[in-house]
Amino acid sequence: MQSIFPRLLCVLPLLLPLACKDPDTLSVQTREQKFQAKMSEGQALLDSGEPEQAARAFEAASGLMPDNPEPLMQMAEARRREGNTGASILALKRAMTLNPAQAPEIKRKLAERHEHDGRLRDAISVLLELREADELGDLDVLKLAHLQTEVGEHQAAFQTLERILRERPDDVDAKVVEAEILLAKGDEVLAGKLMDRLLEEQPGLTAARKLRARFFLQSGYAEYAEQDLAAVSGEEATKPDFVALKARVLTKLERHADVEALLTGAVAKYPQNADLIARLAETRLTLGNKAGALAAVEQALKAQPDSARALYVRGRVQETQGDLKRAKEDFGAALQHNPRLVPALSRMWRLQEQAGEKEEALVSLERLVDANEASLEEKVALANLYAQTRRRPDRGLKLIAEALKQDAGNPEYLDIQKALKKALPRKKKSGPIIMRGRW
């Protein structure tokens, strides 16, 4: 009979570590394994669109490791996606109280997640809290100024950036953000000179490259914008803001199939970014895929119920189906959440004008012009409304003069110019001057 002693000698080294471990050590290891399992389970549920169940898994993970703030951070995100804002805020506060020293880092992560999900105002609020607590680093300052510019808070953005520019006037990263603010404000000449200088000194400066591409796009030179974006590669080329800009450029070039492929890949990487999903929906609508567009709209609204762009795209679908009433309601809802959403304003003023709502159409067009986002057609439309309402003729004349530079003999433009000149206040005729004095 063969002895089993040699086999026992082989197994013994494997058994010894287990035998040597005391019950407390084994308990800790088991708890860590359960913790990791619950965290993985919660993340899987979150990725599959089941935030309520995900929150429960993260809650269970938090119970296993009460001193670890990460499961509470994840639970806060799950509750937010579920639409339970109160529970989300509570989880976040619990996470920060566990380790006050880690609170600033937690807030930075939260701001980053808000930005990735397209919730820019939420990200700004978190960064402002860090600024109030004097916990804002230079990178945070640049991020805050950039986000404030994105939502149209140009003066606030300059004030935020001032801290860096005052200490380091030639800071390259700060100069890029400064150029971004100038461009958003409509100071295109100054912005253009600053961007050209930055890229001449540092051709590989990605932020300046993206910004100049935006400048070219707004100026009507989409092909040059594409060339600038082609110089960006790596992780930078996959970020949501870059993808959104590239999608705009390709859309302007009418390469809609390329836009769909680009956005499909981006949505796979950022499945909760409602802005990217809504852009995908809009592209599908342009390609004639209404069912696919509506499916993407619902996906975007599930990720972010107050997504202005998703509401706008739903309105576009309604408009293409002839339901102008519901389209107008959706455009209005989109503008309530984001009063500067350019495509919604561009559709809204047309529906308002068709309905005879001149005052409302005028306000919508003024928003477009003030944001430096109005097309030539829209500038002419605003000048025409100024002529009809006999309001702001000086501004109307400047707008129509811009149109006449493009087409000097256009009879419609000339008629609007004539009407605006008639609306100018008449100069008072001066009578004889009577000198009075002492004789």
Secondary structure as the mmCIF struct_conf table of DSSP 4:
data_model
#
loop_
_struct_conf.conf_type_id
_struct_conf.id
_struct_conf.beg_label_comp_id
_struct_conf.beg_label_asym_id
_struct_conf.beg_label_seq_id
_struct_conf.end_label_comp_id
_struct_conf.end_label_asym_id
_struct_conf.end_label_seq_id
BEND BEND1 ILE A 4 ILE A 4
HELX_RH_AL_P HELX_RH_AL_P1 PHE A 5 CYS A 20
BEND BEND2 LYS A 21 LYS A 21
HELX_RH_AL_P HELX_RH_AL_P2 PRO A 23 ASP A 47
TURN_TY1_P TURN_TY1_P1 SER A 48 GLY A 49
HELX_RH_AL_P HELX_RH_AL_P3 PRO A 51 LEU A 64
BEND BEND3 MET A 65 MET A 65
TURN_TY1_P TURN_TY1_P2 PRO A 66 ASP A 67
BEND BEND4 PRO A 69 PRO A 69
HELX_RH_AL_P HELX_RH_AL_P4 GLU A 70 GLU A 82
TURN_TY1_P TURN_TY1_P3 GLY A 83 GLY A 83
HELX_RH_AL_P HELX_RH_AL_P5 THR A 85 LEU A 98
HELX_RH_3T_P HELX_RH_3T_P1 PRO A 100 GLN A 102
HELX_RH_AL_P HELX_RH_AL_P6 ALA A 103 HIS A 116
TURN_TY1_P TURN_TY1_P4 ASP A 117 GLY A 118
HELX_RH_AL_P HELX_RH_AL_P7 LEU A 120 GLU A 132
TURN_TY1_P TURN_TY1_P5 ALA A 133 ASP A 134
HELX_RH_AL_P HELX_RH_AL_P8 ASP A 138 GLU A 150
TURN_TY1_P TURN_TY1_P6 VAL A 151 GLY A 152
HELX_RH_AL_P HELX_RH_AL_P9 HIS A 154 GLU A 167
TURN_TY1_P TURN_TY1_P7 PRO A 169 ASP A 170
HELX_RH_AL_P HELX_RH_AL_P10 VAL A 172 LYS A 185
TURN_TY1_P TURN_TY1_P8 GLY A 186 GLY A 186
HELX_RH_AL_P HELX_RH_AL_P11 GLU A 188 GLU A 201
TURN_TY1_P TURN_TY1_P9 PRO A 203 GLY A 204
HELX_RH_AL_P HELX_RH_AL_P12 THR A 206 GLN A 218
TURN_TY1_P TURN_TY1_P10 SER A 219 GLY A 220
HELX_RH_AL_P HELX_RH_AL_P13 ALA A 222 ALA A 230
TURN_TY1_P TURN_TY1_P11 ALA A 231 ALA A 231
HELX_RH_3T_P HELX_RH_3T_P2 GLY A 234 THR A 238
BEND BEND5 LYS A 239 LYS A 239
HELX_RH_AL_P HELX_RH_AL_P14 PRO A 240 LYS A 252
TURN_TY1_P TURN_TY1_P12 LEU A 253 GLU A 254
HELX_RH_AL_P HELX_RH_AL_P15 HIS A 256 LYS A 269
TURN_TY1_P TURN_TY1_P13 PRO A 271 GLN A 272
HELX_RH_AL_P HELX_RH_AL_P16 ALA A 274 THR A 286
TURN_TY1_P TURN_TY1_P14 LEU A 287 GLY A 288
HELX_RH_AL_P HELX_RH_AL_P17 LYS A 290 ALA A 303
TURN_TY1_P TURN_TY1_P15 PRO A 305 ASP A 306
HELX_RH_AL_P HELX_RH_AL_P18 ALA A 308 THR A 320
TURN_TY1_P TURN_TY1_P16 GLN A 321 GLY A 322
HELX_RH_AL_P HELX_RH_AL_P19 LEU A 324 HIS A 337
TURN_TY1_P TURN_TY1_P17 PRO A 339 ARG A 340
HELX_RH_AL_P HELX_RH_AL_P20 VAL A 342 GLN A 354
TURN_TY1_P TURN_TY1_P18 ALA A 355 GLY A 356
HELX_RH_AL_P HELX_RH_AL_P21 LYS A 358 ASP A 370
TURN_TY1_P TURN_TY1_P19 ALA A 371 ASN A 372
HELX_RH_AL_P HELX_RH_AL_P22 LEU A 376 THR A 389
TURN_TY1_P TURN_TY1_P20 ARG A 390 ARG A 390
HELX_RH_AL_P HELX_RH_AL_P23 PRO A 393 GLN A 406
TURN_TY1_P TURN_TY1_P21 ALA A 408 GLY A 409
HELX_RH_AL_P HELX_RH_AL_P24 PRO A 411 ALA A 423
BEND BEND6 LEU A 424 LEU A 424
HELX_LH_PP_P HELX_LH_PP_P1 PRO A 425 SER A 430
HELX_LH_PP_P HELX_LH_PP_P2 PRO A 432 MET A 435
#
